Amino acid sequence: MIDDDLDDFRQRCRAFLAEHATGVNVAEGDDPRAEQALAAAKEFQHALVEAGLAGLTYPKEYGGQGLTAGHEQIWREEAGTFPVMTRQLSISHGMALPMLNEYGSDEQRSTYQAKVIAAEEVWCQMFSEPGAGSDVASLQSRAVRDGDEWILNGQKVWTTLAHVCERGLIIARTDLDQPKHRGISMFILDMNAPGVEIRPIHQIDGGMRFNEVFFTDVRIPADHLIGPINEGWRLATAMLMYERVAIGGGQALGITHPRADLLIKEAKQRSKLEDPLLRQRIMELYSAEVCQSLISMQTRAALQAGKTPGPGGSLGKLAGANIAAMYRGLSLDVVGVEGVAWESNGRWANEALGTFASGIAGGTDQIQRNIIGERVLGLPREPSVDKDLPFRDLKVGTQAAG
Ligand SMILES: Cc1cc2nc3c(=O)[nH]c(=O)nc-3n(C[C@H](O)[C@H](O)[C@H](O)COP(=O)(O)OP(=O)(O)OC[C@H]3O[C@@H](n4cnc5c(N)ncnc54)[C@H](O)[C@@H]3O)c2cc1C
């Protein structure tokens, strides 16, 4: 435990960031598999460990600093004024780590938690399958118990950074006779285990940051089950809520409007800010960013009060996707012909193409609207005809109804 008071702590954070948060100096186009960006993130994280600033609110015995939510908030406020260094760790730290902390056994936590905090290990999330994305409970990857191990067969898709991860959290079907949400379990999977094959997916922006992952008779030690057997859906839902907060929760730095600020600057430089229609659209973007900031502040306040993320995280996630879509059209209109440049100055085109992911990753906009409607506003649920039937009797993915 560091004994300094909050003001001293703020000074320590600021000094550390001034020295180490100098930006990831590699363009996305020059780093299609995100390897250089990940190396920079790891270096930054190692320095954080040295400085006693890594894993602020996690317990000391598991590699954290045992500090308070107030310390975490100060760190976020300070870090928000410097370039982001750890974007490539957002799944490992924003989703896998809180899951390990909340649901891991003592043994799992003492084996892995400090390594994940220090980014000695990076973890990925293996939920989506070719026939199970929005409806991920239709997944068909199967784990069958064999003595002290489970044997895993199947396929995942869209697994971000699988190619550079040491381990991942995977959900697989462990009981075909239970209804689809009940026969699922979550495991810690070694990405280098025999039988794991990782193939890159080529993206529209030239990147290859996510993958298809195939499993052929992969052996998982029985003690790598995380949480109770057949309760993986409950854990998966918790992880998705952490994901929505990680994507849409922002840094909760108060009211910010970085995209509008950037476009105002660009429009000024191009003498376009007097155009009333453009001004109106920039103002709409500005308002949307202000609303998202308020949502983020509310979400972070709830987390700091010790609440686990609830369905309200979908509000921030959806707001972020809407802003990304507004920014796409508007930024291209502001920069004009520069927006089609690719080879020499592809920043705008690359960013515009990247914004499409916001409405899909972590659950599509339509799914966020369903969650908000059903679980925040209390509207009637979507009809579900297969909820109580044994999974083996369903017609999903490549499985024909029994
Ligand atoms: C950049 C990026 C990174 C990703 N990283 C990961 C990762 O690391 N790990 C991982 O497991 N997955 C990852 N994903 C996958 C992501 O979670 C899925 O793409 C997403 O959940 C949608 O699933 P799908 O692609 O199968 O689309 P589908 O579920 O097939 O949806 C197709 C369309 O139908 C609509 N739709 C489906 N069901 C409904 C419904 N009930 N009501 C209304 N509309 C509906 C959807 O909104 C969508 O428009 C990533 C995706 C992206 C884009």
The ligand as an SDF file (V2000), in Angstrom:
LIG
                    3D

 53 58  0  0  0  0  0  0  0  0999 V2000
  -13.4900   -4.9980  -34.3780 C   0  0  0  0  0  0  0  0  0  0  0  0
  -14.1720   -6.2310  -33.8380 C   0  0  0  0  0  0  0  0  0  0  0  0
  -13.5350   -6.9450  -32.8370 C   0  0  0  0  0  0  0  0  0  0  0  0
  -14.1460   -8.1030  -32.3090 C   0  0  0  0  0  0  0  0  0  0  0  0
  -13.4640   -8.8030  -31.3370 N   0  0  0  0  0  0  0  0  0  0  0  0
  -14.0220   -9.9290  -30.8260 C   0  0  0  0  0  0  0  0  0  0  0  0
  -13.3110  -10.7000  -29.8380 C   0  0  0  0  0  0  0  0  0  0  0  0
  -12.1830  -10.3670  -29.4470 O   0  0  0  0  0  0  0  0  0  0  0  0
  -13.8870  -11.8280  -29.3710 N   0  0  0  0  0  0  0  0  0  0  0  0
  -15.1350  -12.2470  -29.7750 C   0  0  0  0  0  0  0  0  0  0  0  0
  -15.6080  -13.2440  -29.2690 O   0  0  0  0  0  0  0  0  0  0  0  0
  -15.8240  -11.5470  -30.7260 N   0  0  0  0  0  0  0  0  0  0  0  0
  -15.2960  -10.4060  -31.2570 C   0  0  0  0  0  0  0  0  0  0  0  0
  -15.9880   -9.6810  -32.2130 N   0  0  0  0  0  0  0  0  0  0  0  0
  -17.2490  -10.2250  -32.7300 C   0  0  0  0  0  0  0  0  0  0  0  0
  -18.4970   -9.4240  -32.3330 C   0  0  0  0  0  0  0  0  0  0  0  0
  -18.8060   -9.6410  -30.9870 O   0  0  0  0  0  0  0  0  0  0  0  0
  -19.6250   -9.9020  -33.2700 C   0  0  0  0  0  0  0  0  0  0  0  0
  -19.2810   -9.5150  -34.5730 O   0  0  0  0  0  0  0  0  0  0  0  0
  -20.9600   -9.2890  -32.8930 C   0  0  0  0  0  0  0  0  0  0  0  0
  -21.4200   -9.7820  -31.6590 O   0  0  0  0  0  0  0  0  0  0  0  0
  -22.0420   -9.5480  -33.9810 C   0  0  0  0  0  0  0  0  0  0  0  0
  -22.1190  -10.8910  -34.3040 O   0  0  0  0  0  0  0  0  0  0  0  0
  -22.0880  -11.3720  -35.8310 P   0  0  0  0  0  0  0  0  0  0  0  0
  -20.9180  -10.7050  -36.4770 O   0  0  0  0  0  0  0  0  0  0  0  0
  -22.1230  -12.8570  -35.8340 O   0  0  0  0  0  0  0  0  0  0  0  0
  -23.3840  -10.7680  -36.4840 O   0  0  0  0  0  0  0  0  0  0  0  0
  -24.8870  -11.4120  -36.4610 P   0  0  0  0  0  0  0  0  0  0  0  0
  -25.2140  -11.8280  -35.0560 O   0  0  0  0  0  0  0  0  0  0  0  0
  -24.9220  -12.4550  -37.5150 O   0  0  0  0  0  0  0  0  0  0  0  0
  -25.7480  -10.1820  -36.8430 O   0  0  0  0  0  0  0  0  0  0  0  0
  -26.0030   -9.7790  -38.1960 C   0  0  0  0  0  0  0  0  0  0  0  0
  -26.9910   -8.6090  -38.1820 C   0  0  0  0  0  0  0  0  0  0  0  0
  -28.2470   -9.0360  -37.6130 O   0  0  0  0  0  0  0  0  0  0  0  0
  -28.6330   -8.1700  -36.5440 C   0  0  0  0  0  0  0  0  0  0  0  0
  -29.3090   -8.9440  -35.4880 N   0  0  0  0  0  0  0  0  0  0  0  0
  -28.9620  -10.1620  -35.0120 C   0  0  0  0  0  0  0  0  0  0  0  0
  -29.8070  -10.5490  -34.0270 N   0  0  0  0  0  0  0  0  0  0  0  0
  -30.6960   -9.5410  -33.8690 C   0  0  0  0  0  0  0  0  0  0  0  0
  -31.8150   -9.3360  -33.0110 C   0  0  0  0  0  0  0  0  0  0  0  0
  -32.1820  -10.2600  -32.1000 N   0  0  0  0  0  0  0  0  0  0  0  0
  -32.5080   -8.1700  -33.1210 N   0  0  0  0  0  0  0  0  0  0  0  0
  -32.1730   -7.2280  -34.0450 C   0  0  0  0  0  0  0  0  0  0  0  0
  -31.1110   -7.3740  -34.8970 N   0  0  0  0  0  0  0  0  0  0  0  0
  -30.4020   -8.5060  -34.8110 C   0  0  0  0  0  0  0  0  0  0  0  0
  -27.3300   -7.6110  -36.0300 C   0  0  0  0  0  0  0  0  0  0  0  0
  -27.5290   -6.3850  -35.3510 O   0  0  0  0  0  0  0  0  0  0  0  0
  -26.5280   -7.4380  -37.3140 C   0  0  0  0  0  0  0  0  0  0  0  0
  -26.8630   -6.2310  -37.9460 O   0  0  0  0  0  0  0  0  0  0  0  0
  -15.4110   -8.5260  -32.7870 C   0  0  0  0  0  0  0  0  0  0  0  0
  -16.0560   -7.7960  -33.7900 C   0  0  0  0  0  0  0  0  0  0  0  0
  -15.4480   -6.6600  -34.3200 C   0  0  0  0  0  0  0  0  0  0  0  0
  -16.1560   -5.8990  -35.4020 C   0  0  0  0  0  0  0  0  0  0  0  0
  1  2  1  0
  2  3  1  0
  2 52  2  0
  3  4  2  0
  4  5  1  0
  4 50  1  0
  5  6  2  0
  6  7  1  0
  6 13  1  0
  7  8  2  0
  7  9  1  0
  9 10  1  0
 10 11  2  0
 10 12  1  0
 12 13  2  0
 13 14  1  0
 14 15  1  0
 14 50  1  0
 15 16  1  0
 16 17  1  0
 16 18  1  0
 18 19  1  0
 18 20  1  0
 20 21  1  0
 20 22  1  0
 22 23  1  0
 23 24  1  0
 24 25  2  0
 24 26  1  0
 24 27  1  0
 27 28  1  0
 28 29  2  0
 28 30  1  0
 28 31  1  0
 31 32  1  0
 32 33  1  0
 33 34  1  0
 33 48  1  0
 34 35  1  0
 35 36  1  0
 35 46  1  0
 36 37  1  0
 36 45  1  0
 37 38  2  0
 38 39  1  0
 39 40  1  0
 39 45  2  0
 40 41  1  0
 40 42  2  0
 42 43  1  0
 43 44  2  0
 44 45  1  0
 46 47  1  0
 46 48  1  0
 48 49  1  0
 50 51  2  0
 51 52  1  0
 52 53  1  0
M  END
$$$$
